[in-house]
Amino acid sequence: MVNDRLTRVRATSANGGRMTAPALRRGLDILELFLDASSGLRVPEITARLGLPRASVHELVGALVDRGYLTASGDQPGSYSLGVKVLQLGGAYERALDMAALGRKIAKSVAAESGETVQVAVRDGRLAVYVVRIDSRHAVRLVSSVGSRLAAHCTAGGKMLLSALDDDELDALYPDDESVEPMTRRSIDSKARLVAELGEIRRRGWSEEFCESNDDAACVAAPVFDAHGTCVAAMSITVPTIRWNEGARERDLDLVREGARALSRELGASGEHG
């Protein structure tokens, strides 16, 4: 397994493939060695297994220790094992799986009442990533799939997630107008407009879009909270504009808010979030 991994890294480097961040890839190669290790590893062992310069391994291991991905083994001087950060990442992955399973169950119930497409999204940088999707029962419906990624500022779910960020986090994601790229002629296309809309979303506690990510779709969304009161996802209902009217909007807004609260309760939220 280790030799296969080393061959893969060398081949990628030789053919000019995806080696755009060699230090990162080498760091990941080091971490992956611990998948096969029954105990800690020393720098000479890592150097020998990966065929990397010893000085580079020392530097990379030091960086991984600093960030909590590796830790020095107390009972074996000079040896390292996986750190607490890896456990935290594993926990986050497990929670994401739980949220998808729970979200699917609740989204099915919401879709049964609404008749429209219900989705649950999480945020990845400036993108909204859909981890749950329950199709509309109508022949005319939104076409997308689990794993779809859309510009967060152009979707109701994405805007809901962005509204949970503080000013510094938002500035890092959207430093200028150029970073706010529209998807349709109705999309938010400036940072000032984005900031203003996110402020309104925070005030009312839900979000919406009309033809901002798709010329033929409207959507409402509500926040999903975890046990710490953190907005970790957004549930949305998407409707083709041919079926969108004030009555549909009010019905689906009530349904998506209740669905999001139900999912929040399943994730351990309480009080105003649950």
PyMOL commands that set and color helices and strands:
alter all, ss='L'
color gray80, all
select helices_A, chain A and resi 2-14+22-33+43-50+54-66+84-114+152-154+156-162+167-173+177-179+191-204+241-243+246-266
alter helices_A, ss='H'
color red, helices_A
select strands_A, chain A and resi 41-42+70-72+79-82+117-124+127-134+149-151+207-210+217-225+231-240
alter strands_A, ss='S'
color yellow, strands_A
deselect
rebuild
show_as cartoon
